[in-house]
């Protein structure tokens, strides 16, 4: 993945206490653009919906933590 970017869909109409809606975009190794939406369920502490690449969800989790939207898990 190259040029990976994330952003939030604030004001999407979904309860911010239950889910975080975020978009992503990147380019593949062969320079094909890809984009989509990720749903993170706060109570379940996981991404919900279609299966996503592990690298993508790991980067998304890091983005959520660095933005202060979720607290990093304690070991």
PyMOL commands that set and color helices and strands:
alter all, ss='L'
color gray80, all
select helices_A, chain A and resi 54-66
alter helices_A, ss='H'
color red, helices_A
select strands_A, chain A and resi 2-8+19-27+33-41+46-48
alter strands_A, ss='S'
color yellow, strands_A
deselect
rebuild
show_as cartoon
